């Protein structure tokens, strides 16, 4: 199949979203040097709500607040590929769209950014920590029930600014990958992933394509990182089976070692401690392993 003459990428307009979309642009240019690659910025419902109301959906974007309008542009053919932070995508996809590719996964851990030289275990009793993620709030309360936790909204630079401005805050929790992709310096520590399991899709740039568009499907395949894509399939299938838009905070993380895919999950419900489970199997069967993980977590 001949190289496409032009590819239009759809992206949110935040600094991080555009940085990630430029990563896709560079990857496409490396395999299609003669193709014109353009970026179209699309305002999403989540962007509009951030301007008009400080509180977003507590489910952390899983209802498509930051993806729906981009998907509509893709369905309508006004863009060729939609670029998303994978953790923002609902676990159920529109019938006419699919994730056609992923770039290699970045670091998945969350980090505690502090105003002084503190770590999670050395924070003073009653210290104030800010995060907008219900999952991170429950993980913090599980590990440090004495902390005072407040809400935090905005893009990455805005959250860092709020930490500087709120003198009574001791720290905030963010995804490490956003800081690194923006080249931002920070003081603090990476939180242990055995306790602070990341959200499904964290660290992954997902490239969405129209079903049946063979030209764009091939373009996605040309830059797809297979290991990352298999892990994302497993994590999304687990969330789909769980009904990932439910209110229960969930962490789920898959990784591939050799020919084996391993996946862990953490679900916070009524008790302070989460229910957890682990499953593994052939890397070529991510959905089957996700189903086994679901069975195991219901047994715990």
N, C-alpha and C positions, 0 to 999 in steps of 0.2 A: 504494500500500500504506500502510495506517495506521501511525502511529508505535507502537512497542511500549510497553506499559504499564510494563515493568520489564526492565532488562538487568543480568545478574550477570556481573561480570568476575572471572576467575580470575588470581591473581598469586602469585608468591613473596612471602615476608615481609621480604626485605631492604629496607633504606632506599632503595636505588636502584630496585629492582623496584617498590616502592610509589610512588615518585616518578613513574616512567614510566607506571604504571597510572593514576595520577591525571591525567596528561596526556591519556590516552585518555578518561577520565571527563569531563574538561572539554570535549574535542572533541565527545563525544556530546551533552553537555548543550547545547552551542551550536547543534546542529541539531535536538535533541529536548528542548526546555525543559520539557515536561510529563512526560517519562519519568523514572521512578525508576532511578537507576544505583547499584548496590551493588558492593562489592569483597569477594571471598572470598579469604582468605589460605590458600594450600596449601603444605604442607611437601613438598619434593622429596628425592629420593635424594641429590642433591648437598649439600643442606643437612644431612642426617643424617650423611653421610660427613665433612663438615667438623668435626662435633662429635666423631666417633669416631676419625678418622684424618687426619693432616695432609696426606697426599698424595692428590690426586684424579687422575683419568684424564689422562694427558699430552696427550690429543687435544683438550683445552680445551673439553669440554662437548658435542662433536659426537655423542656416543652418547646424548644426552638426559638426562644426569644432573640437569639443572636444569629439564627440561621434561616428562618422562614422566608424572609424577603429575598435572600440570595438564592434560595431554592426556587422561588417563583420566577426569578429572572432566568435561571437555568432551564426550567421547564418551558418557558416561553421562547427559548432560543436566542435571548438577547445577550447571553454569555455562553461560552463553550465549556468551561470548567468552573466549578464552585470550590473555593478554598476555605476550609474551616479548621478551627481548633477542634479536634475530634471529640473532646469531652463536652462540647456545646451541642452536639448533634443528638436529637431524640433517638431512642433505641429502635423505634419503628421508622423506617424510611418511606417517603412517598413512593407510590407504585411505579412511577416513571423514572425514578432516579436510583442510583446506586453509588457506593464508594468504589471508585475504579482504581485508586492507587493511594499509597501513603509514602511520605518521605521517611528516611530512617528516624527512629524514635530518639528524642532527646532525653535528658535526665527526668526522672519521674517524681523525685522526692519533693516534699514541702520543706520550706525553711522558716525558721523563727528568726525574724529580724528584730534586733533589740537596740534600744537607745544607749544602753551601757553594756559592759562586758558580762552579760548574763547568758546562761543556757537554760534549757527547760527545767533542769533539776535544781538550778541555783537561783531562779527567779524568787524574789521575796514573796512570802505568803501574802495573798490578796492582791498581787500585782494585776494590772489591767492589760489584757491582750485583745487585739482587735482582729476579727476575721468575718467575712461575709458568708463563709461556707458552713452549712449546718454540719456536714461531715467533720470538718476540722474542729468545730466547736465541741462536738461530742467526743472526739478523740482527745482534745485538751482536757475536758472535764473528767474523762476516764483516767488520764495520767496525773492530772493536777486539779483535783476537785476544789482546791482553795482559791484558784484563780478567778478573777472577775473578767468575764468575756463580753465584749461589746461588738456591735455590728460595724462592718467596714465595706464600703462600696466604691466603685470607680475603677478606671484602668490602672495599670501598674504604677506609672509615675504619680498619679493622683493619690494612690494609697500610700506611697512613700512620703509624699508631701503631708498628708494627714498625720502620719506618724511624727513628723517634725513639728507640726503645729500643735498637737495635743500633748501638752507637757505632762499630763497625768498618765499617759500610756507608757508601758514598759516595752511593748513590742507588737508586731503584727506577724501573721502567717501568710505566706505567698507560695506559689509554685516556683521552684527554682528555675525551671526552663524559661519562664517569661523574663526573669531578670537577666539570664545569660544571653538570650536572643536579642535583648535590647542593649546589652553591654553595660548593664548597671552594676555598680559596686554595692556591697551590702555587708553589714556586720551582724554576726549571729552564728547559727548552726543549722546544719541539715538535720531534720527530724528522722528518727529511725523508722524505716519502712515496715518493720514488723509490728509497730504500734500505730503508725500514721500511714496506713495503706492509701495509696493515691486513688483518685477518681478514675473510672473507666475512660480510657483514651487519653489520659494526661500525658503530655509530651509529644503527642502525635499530630502531624498536619495531615488532614484527610482531604482527598481530591475527589470531588463528586462529579459524576457524568450522567448524561441522559442514557437510559436504556435504549439500545438499538443504534446509538451513534457510534458506528464502528471506527470512524476516523479518530474521534476523541478517546474512545476506549483504548485504541492502540497507542495514542499519545501518552495516556496515563500509564499503561503497561511499561512503556519505555523508561519511565523514571520510578517505577514502583519498587519499594523495598519489601521483599516477600516476607521476611521474618516479622517485620513490624505489622504488615497487613494481616498475617495470620493471628498475631496477638490481639489486634484490634477486633478481628472477627470473633474471637473467643470472648473478649470482654463485653462486646456489644450483645452477643447472644445471651450471655449470663444476665445482663441487664434487661434484655427483652423478656426472658423467661421469668425474671423477678417482677416484671412490670416496673422498669427502671424509673418511671415517673412517679413512683410512690413516695411518700413522705419520709420513709425510713432512710437515714443516711447510709450510703454504701461506699465501700472501697473495694476495688477489684483490679488485680494486676496479673498479667500473663507475661511469661518470658520463654524463650526457646533455648534449650541447651542441647546441642547436637541435633538429633532427630526427634527430641522430646519437647512437647509444650507443657509447661507447668503453670498453673493458675491458682491464685489464692483470693479469697473474698472475706469481707468483714462487714457485718450488718449490725447497726445500732438500733435497738428497739427500746423496750421499757427499762432494762437493767443498765447500770453504768458500763459494764463490760459488753463487748460485742459478741455475737455469734460468729464463728470463723470456720472455714473449711479449706481444703486443698485437694486438687485433682491433677492428674497428669496423664499423658498418652501421646499417641502419634501426632506430630506437629501438623500433619496434613488433614487432621480431623478436628479443627478447633470447636465447631459447634457441638460435636459429640462430647468433647471434654467439658465444655461449658454446661451441658445437660447433667453430666455426672457431678460436677461441682454443685449444681442446684440441688440434686438429690442429697448430697452429703451435708449441705448447710441446713437442710430441713430436718436432718437427723440429729443435729446438735442443739 
